[in-house]
């Protein structure tokens, strides 16, 4: 007799489990992931230790074909909910037990899903404050589930490398200068971009 909530898992073929050079698009959820990671480490030296490009690239060398089904599902849900989703719900949507999900996500991304969810929630807070620099920090933080000011200050220091006060002052200055003029130079390829290893080349970034 099956227990309620049993997750049926598709058996992976030997090919799915092989670690091989993979062709992964440079757009969509993969580009969004790359920009999130790079933007964060550029802002904060503390975050750089958590989300190092070397650690991410080392983890990516172990990706399999099965990971290209599991990871996009997890990442889309994390982004769509701004990190405000239960880990058990993520695991269920990926067809994995909670323990399997947390282990595989950390092995493949280089950070645990809980840490990545924290980062996306903070990213949503920054976006809100940049769009409305005169809005209340307390209201924006409360809307995203932050419990108190001490929690917000801690997250700012970790992910932005500054205090909320300093960030808000910079946001207001940017707003007073008006909209940014687009840079005509080609955008650089993020350090964390997903790319295919060429035949005979060494693993690393192009």
ChimeraX attribute file (.defattr): number of C-alpha atoms within 10 A of each C-alpha:
attribute: neighborCount
match mode: 1-to-1
recipient: residues
	/A:1	3
	/A:2	5
	/A:3	6
	/A:4	6
	/A:5	7
	/A:6	10
	/A:7	14
	/A:8	10
	/A:9	10
	/A:10	8
	/A:11	7
	/A:12	10
	/A:13	10
	/A:14	7
	/A:15	11
	/A:16	15
	/A:17	14
	/A:18	13
	/A:19	15
	/A:20	14
	/A:21	18
	/A:22	16
	/A:23	12
	/A:24	12
	/A:25	13
	/A:26	16
	/A:27	12
	/A:28	10
	/A:29	16
	/A:30	20
	/A:31	17
	/A:32	16
	/A:33	20
	/A:34	19
	/A:35	16
	/A:36	17
	/A:37	24
	/A:38	19
	/A:39	15
	/A:40	20
	/A:41	20
	/A:42	13
	/A:43	16
	/A:44	17
	/A:45	16
	/A:46	15
	/A:47	19
	/A:48	17
	/A:49	11
	/A:50	17
	/A:51	21
	/A:52	17
	/A:53	21
	/A:54	14
	/A:55	16
	/A:56	19
	/A:57	20
	/A:58	17
	/A:59	17
	/A:60	20
	/A:61	16
	/A:62	15
	/A:63	22
	/A:64	18
	/A:65	18
	/A:66	15
	/A:67	18
	/A:68	14
	/A:69	11
	/A:70	18
	/A:71	20
	/A:72	15
	/A:73	16
	/A:74	19
	/A:75	21
	/A:76	16
	/A:77	18
	/A:78	23
	/A:79	20
	/A:80	11
	/A:81	14
	/A:82	19
	/A:83	24
	/A:84	17
	/A:85	15
	/A:86	11
	/A:87	19
	/A:88	15
	/A:89	14
	/A:90	21
	/A:91	21
	/A:92	16
	/A:93	15
	/A:94	20
	/A:95	17
	/A:96	19
	/A:97	19
	/A:98	16
	/A:99	11
	/A:100	11
	/A:101	23
	/A:102	19
	/A:103	14
	/A:104	19
	/A:105	22
	/A:106	17
	/A:107	18
	/A:108	21
	/A:109	20
	/A:110	21
	/A:111	19
	/A:112	17
	/A:113	22
	/A:114	18
	/A:115	13
	/A:116	22
	/A:117	21
	/A:118	17
	/A:119	21
	/A:120	21
	/A:121	22
	/A:122	22
	/A:123	20
	/A:124	19
	/A:125	21
	/A:126	22
	/A:127	12
	/A:128	15
	/A:129	21
	/A:130	18
	/A:131	11
	/A:132	16
	/A:133	20
	/A:134	13
	/A:135	13
	/A:136	11
	/A:137	20
	/A:138	13
	/A:139	11
	/A:140	17
	/A:141	22
	/A:142	15
	/A:143	11
	/A:144	15
	/A:145	11
	/A:146	18
	/A:147	12
	/A:148	11
	/A:149	14
	/A:150	10
	/A:151	11
	/A:152	20
	/A:153	14
	/A:154	15
	/A:155	20
	/A:156	21
	/A:157	17
	/A:158	20
	/A:159	23
	/A:160	23
	/A:161	20
	/A:162	16
	/A:163	15
	/A:164	20
	/A:165	12
	/A:166	11
	/A:167	18
	/A:168	19
	/A:169	13
	/A:170	14
	/A:171	18
	/A:172	15
	/A:173	12
	/A:174	14
	/A:175	16
	/A:176	9
	/A:177	8
	/A:178	8
	/A:179	8
	/A:180	8
	/A:181	6
	/A:182	6
	/A:183	7
	/A:184	6
	/A:185	6
	/A:186	6
	/A:187	7
	/A:188	6
	/A:189	14
	/A:190	18
	/A:191	16
	/A:192	22
	/A:193	22
	/A:194	21
	/A:195	18
	/A:196	15
	/A:197	17
	/A:198	9
	/A:199	7
	/A:200	6
	/A:201	7
	/A:202	9
	/A:203	14
	/A:204	15
	/A:205	16
	/A:206	11
